[in-house]
Amino acid sequence: MRKKYPSDLSDKQWERVRHFFESEKRGKHLRTQSKRELVNAVLYLNKTGCQWRMMPNDFPKWKTVFSFYQRAVANGIWERILDMLVKKPE
């Protein structure tokens, strides 16, 4: 089990954004990493300012996290995730 970091999503926050990763057309059968762990890794990098290659070993490999982030930015998911996280719950 991975160490918990202050930058990790709470369960409530994850419930607000998990639907971005549940689409059928995103290749469920190809998923090997938890999307929550990948999001947490990017949030850790953003919060700490560390380099990709210096990410703690208890996160997925930095290349995997980087690839996830690049795809999420390119298709607009990352911006929508951040918008959802800063929006007040209704």
Contacts in CASP RR format, 6 or more apart in sequence:
PFRMAT RR
TARGET T0000
AUTHOR 0000-0000-0000
METHOD contacts of the structure
MODEL  1
MRKKYPSDLSDKQWERVRHFFESEKRGKHLRTQSKRELVNAVLYLNKTGC
QWRMMPNDFPKWKTVFSFYQRAVANGIWERILDMLVKKPE
2 37 0 8 1.000
2 58 0 8 1.000
2 59 0 8 1.000
3 56 0 8 1.000
3 58 0 8 1.000
5 40 0 8 1.000
5 44 0 8 1.000
6 47 0 8 1.000
7 40 0 8 1.000
7 43 0 8 1.000
7 44 0 8 1.000
7 46 0 8 1.000
7 47 0 8 1.000
7 48 0 8 1.000
8 40 0 8 1.000
8 43 0 8 1.000
8 44 0 8 1.000
9 17 0 8 1.000
9 36 0 8 1.000
9 39 0 8 1.000
9 40 0 8 1.000
9 43 0 8 1.000
9 85 0 8 1.000
12 89 0 8 1.000
13 85 0 8 1.000
14 36 0 8 1.000
14 39 0 8 1.000
16 84 0 8 1.000
16 85 0 8 1.000
16 89 0 8 1.000
17 39 0 8 1.000
17 81 0 8 1.000
17 84 0 8 1.000
17 85 0 8 1.000
18 35 0 8 1.000
18 36 0 8 1.000
20 77 0 8 1.000
20 80 0 8 1.000
20 81 0 8 1.000
21 35 0 8 1.000
33 60 0 8 1.000
33 64 0 8 1.000
33 68 0 8 1.000
35 68 0 8 1.000
37 59 0 8 1.000
37 60 0 8 1.000
38 60 0 8 1.000
38 64 0 8 1.000
38 65 0 8 1.000
38 68 0 8 1.000
38 69 0 8 1.000
39 81 0 8 1.000
40 59 0 8 1.000
41 55 0 8 1.000
41 59 0 8 1.000
41 60 0 8 1.000
41 65 0 8 1.000
42 65 0 8 1.000
42 68 0 8 1.000
42 69 0 8 1.000
42 72 0 8 1.000
42 78 0 8 1.000
44 50 0 8 1.000
44 55 0 8 1.000
44 56 0 8 1.000
44 59 0 8 1.000
45 52 0 8 1.000
45 55 0 8 1.000
45 65 0 8 1.000
52 62 0 8 1.000
52 65 0 8 1.000
52 66 0 8 1.000
53 62 0 8 1.000
55 62 0 8 1.000
55 65 0 8 1.000
59 65 0 8 1.000
69 78 0 8 1.000
71 77 0 8 1.000
72 78 0 8 1.000
72 81 0 8 1.000
73 79 0 8 1.000
END
